[in-house]
Amino acid sequence: MSALIRRTTGLPVNLAYIDAGEGTPIIFVHEFAGDMMSWLPQVNALSRRYRCIAYSARGYTPSDVPTDPKAYGWEFAVSDIIALMDFLKIDKAHLVGLSMGGYAVVSAGYLHPDRILSIGVCSAGSGSVSHGREEMIASSLAMADRIEREGTRLAVTDYAKAASRVPFLEKDPMGFDTFFQQFAGHDSLGSALTLRGFQAARPSLLDKGKELASIKAPVMMLLGDRDSGCVEPTLFMWRTIPGATLAVLPNSGHCINLEEPELFNSMLLAFIDRVEGSARRAG
């Protein structure tokens, strides 16, 4: 896989990415605990039909790790998607994001509607709740401090085994261990600054009703039924975004693309195929 990893040049923040397959592009945007390698089950499967691009966000090596705290935030996450598309000369793409990446792609849906063919919003909205938001923010800031003190590997052990991730550990211990080893290897500075600048500072999706209602692209929400922290924001987005569809994966937590890759891939592929088919008929 290392032979397929490439890197942008000349951008304010250079990004490492995987680019496989041909056809209409799909861009995958990872969660806080993930990176571009988290999308390998999707890249491997969907690149037989589509051009699949997965990248590591700023703060995640081998992408750049800015040292300025002001270089992190949800707005940068959105602009990085567009910058990568511009670098690769992609006019429009399907966007798929999980958790933190889901926040980024749904935000791109109302900020850059002319660049998006469809949006897959997966396990998104953690912290965007009507009760308990302040606790989430405090927890993110405390985790950032701990990562800086102890390093990523020690600091994220409990985080990686939170209730929403237990289904993955129960169903696939070896897959969970691969996920954890990748997570534990993340750059400490990049992880801490991402927690402070993005996770703790992003506005609640519950306050974005007007923006979400303006999204024109087809949207599919995907959610694990044991991912309790994402239920309220997912249902809010589903009710607010015009025409959005919702798929719930049974006995599944937060890492649905890794927990149930075959089911996840089949649902995602069916959604994108429908969008492509509609576009062909309209054209």
N, C-alpha and C positions, 0 to 999 in steps of 0.2 A: 504493500500500500504506500510505502514511502515514496516510490517512484511517481505516484499520482499526486502527491502533495506539492502544491505550487504556492507562490507568494506574489501578492501585488507589489508594485513598485511605484513610487512617485505620489502616493496618496498621503494625506496628513498622518494617518495611521495605517501601516501596511498589514494586510491580513493574509494568513495562511488558509488555503482552501483545497478541497478535493473537487475535481471536475471530471465526471465520467458519463459516458453515454452520449447519444445524439437526439435531436428533436427539440420540442418545446422545453424550455428550462424550468426546473423546480429548484428553489433555493431553500435550504434547511437551516434554521436558526436555533441554536441549542439553549438549554437551560443553564442556571447558575452552576449546577454540579456537573454539567457536561462540557463537551467541546465538539469539534467537528467529527471526532471518531465515534461519538455517541450515535451518529446517524448511519453507521455502516450497514445495519440491516436494511435500511431504506434505500441507500445508494446502491447496494448490491442487487436488490430486487427491482427497483424502479428504473435503473439506468438501462435496462433491456428495452425500455420503451421511450424513455425521456432522458434529456440531459439533466443530470443531478449534480448539484453544487452544494457542498456543506463546508462551512468555514468556522474557524475559531474566532470568537469575538475579541475585540481589543481587551487586553489584560490576560489573555490566555495564550501562552506560548504554543507553537512557534510564531503566532501573531505578535505584533508589538505590545509592549507593556508600558504605557505612558506612566511617568512618575508624578505627574501633576493631578491632584485629586479633581480638579475642574475639568479634566478630560474624560470623565465618566458620567454616564447618565442615560436615561431612556431616549432622549433626543439624539444622542450620538449613536445609540444602537440602531435607530431608524436610519439616520444619515449614512451609516456604514453599509447597510443593505443597498441603498441606492448607489453609493460610491463603488461598491463591488460590481453592481450591474453595469455601471458606466464603464468601469475598467474592462469588463468582459464584453462590452458592446452589446449588452442585452437590453432591448427596448422594453419588453414586458416579460413577466415571469409569474409562475405560481409560487406563493410563499407558504412555507410550513414552519411553524414555530412551537416549541414546547416550553411551558412555564415562562421564565424570563424571555425566552424567544417568542413565545406566544403573545406576550405584551408588546414586543417590538413589531411583530407582523401585523397585529390588529391596529396598532397605531399607524403603521405605514398605510393601512387601508384607507384612512381618512386624510392623511397628510400627502400621499402620493397616489391618488386613485388612477392616474393615467398610466402607471407603471405596473399595475397588478392585474393578473388574469383571474386568480382565485386566492383564497386564504384558508389555510388549515390551522385552527387555533386549538392547541392541545394542552391539557393540564394547566390552564392559564388562570391568572387572577389571584394567586396566593397573596394574602394581605389586603386585597380589595374586598373587605367585609364590613358589614354594618356594625359589628361588635368585635372588639379585639384588635383593631388596627394598630393602636398605640403599642400594644404588647409585641406585635410583629416587628414594628420599627425598632423598638428597644432591643429585641432579640437579634436583629440583623446587625445593629451597631455593636452589640456585645460580641457577636461572633467575629466581626471584623477585628476588634481589639484582640481577641484570643488568637486568631490566625497570625496576626503580627507578632504576638508574644511567643507562640508555641510552634508556628509553622503549620502549613495546611494539613499535613497527615494527622497530627495529633488532634488538631482543633475540629476536624470535620467528622471524626469517628461517630459521635452521637448524632450529628446532623444527618449523616448518611443512613442511620438506622431509625429515623423518625417513623411514626405510625404510617404515614402515607407511602413509605418505601418498604415496609415490612412485607407486603404481598410479593414484591420482586424477590426478596431474600427467601421467602417460603417456597416459591415456585421454582426458582432457578438459582441455587446457591453459587454455582460457578459463574453464571452470567452476572450476578450481583457482585462477586469478587472482582471481575474484570471492570465493572463500572466503578467500584470503590477505588481500585488501584489507579485508574485514570483520574478520578476526582482528587485523590490524595496527592497526586503529582502536580497539581496546578500551582502556578506561581503564587506565592504568598501575598506579595504586594498587589498583584492584579486582582486576586480574589477579595482582599480586604477593601480595595478601592471600589470594586464592583458592588460589594455589599453596601457601602456607604453612598456611592453616587447613583446607583441604579435601584437596587432592591429597597433601600430605606427611603429614598427620596422621590420615587415615582408617585404620581397622583393615583388615587384609587380609581379603578375602572367604573365604580359606581357613580363617580362624579363626571363621567365622560359620556353621558347618555346622548347628548346632542351630536357629538362627534361620531359616536358609534352608529347612530341612526342615519348618518349621511353616507355610510359605506355602500358602494354600488356593486362591488365585486361579489361573486358567489362565495359564501362562507360556510365551512363545516366546523362545528365544535366537536372535539373528542375529549372524553373524560372517563377516568376510572371511577367505579362506584365506591371505592374505598379511599378516594382522595378528597376527604371531607372539606378541607380548606379551600378547595376550588369549586365546590358545588354552587354556592351563592353567586360568585362572579360569573361562572359559566352560564347559569340560567339567566342572569341579567343580560349578558351579551346575546344569548340566544333569542331572548324576547325583544331586544332592542334593535339588533341588526336586521334590516329587511331581508326576509327570505332565508335566514340562516337555518341550517339543519343541525341536529344534535345526535351524536352516537355515543352511547355509554357502554364501556367495556366491563363485563362482569368480573368480580373478584380481582380487581386491578387497582393499583395505587397510582403514584405520580409518574413513574417512568414507563408509561404505557407503550412507547415505541420499542423499548427493550424487554419489557415484561411479556408482551404478547405480539411479537413482531409479525407473525403471519396474519393475525386478525387485523392488526393496525394497518399493515401494508395493503390488505385486500380492501379495507374501507377507504383508505386514502386513494388508492388507485382507481376504485370505482367512482369516487367523487371527481377526481381530475379527468378521468375519461368522459364523464357526463358533461363537464364544463367544456372540454375540447370538442365533444360531439355537438353541443349546442352552438359553439362558435362556428364550426364548419357549416352547420345548417343555416345559420344567420348570414354567413359570408357568401 
